[in-house]
């Protein structure tokens, strides 16, 4: 948790300073391609803080801005790091960016997760089996009947360019009533914002083109979300593949976070059976 906070301070100290934005080879969306010097500085900070655990316990490392060294396949667990999730909103000077850190087993199960929003200084964290917290206070999603009638839906900008996504949103509204759509955040805060709203969903459709976010975009938030009582899976209802061989992108099976199991089941059924989602 300290690593996320310390990296967050580096990120926020640099916010709004007219940083040089670079492009890297990644997925098809602009959000996956932009990188700044702050991404690398935050990453260095995180690795320094986590260094003792890496040496003592032999943990592997998978982090966005460094080449995958394959240590995650040999170690019992590995640190999965996104030093600045939501680089695009950060570069634009708007809300939606965060530091995301998870410890994931060799088998791909998240053991702990920390997502720190440096703009609001809000920390979401969880340890498997011990529950989720927001700023140190235990958090559990409320019972279904206690939630608002309207369904909050968090969307990536790139998803809104996909006509299939619009079909799903329209169908969701018919099935569950009014949909309140929020867009512009990075993946980690899209998921964690559902917790702050007291419910909702965030999903990404499967597609053939490379993209759909990467392992480090969802490892921490999936741990936090599950420990808060929500569903975190792919759109086929299976566990997210958080230690895959081959591509680290999630486009093949999509991503789903939902506070209501009924909404999760509906999205899985409609996204896999009714629509042609593999473009």
Buried (B, 14 or more C-beta within 10 A) or exposed (E): BEBBBBBBBBBBEBBEEEBEBEEEEBBBBEBBBBBBEBBBBBBBBBBEBBEEBBEEEEBBBBBBBBEBEEBBEEBEBBBBBBBBBBBBBBBBEEBBBBBBBBBBBBEBBBBBBBBBBBBEEBBBBBBBEEBBBBEEEEBEBEEEEEBBEBBBBBBBBBBBEBEBBEBBBEBBBEBBEEBEBBBBBBBBBBBBBBBBBEBBBBBBBBBEEBBBBBBBBBBBBBBBBBBBBBBBBBBEBEBBBBBBEEBBBBBBBBBBBBBBEEBBEBBBEBBBEEBEBEE
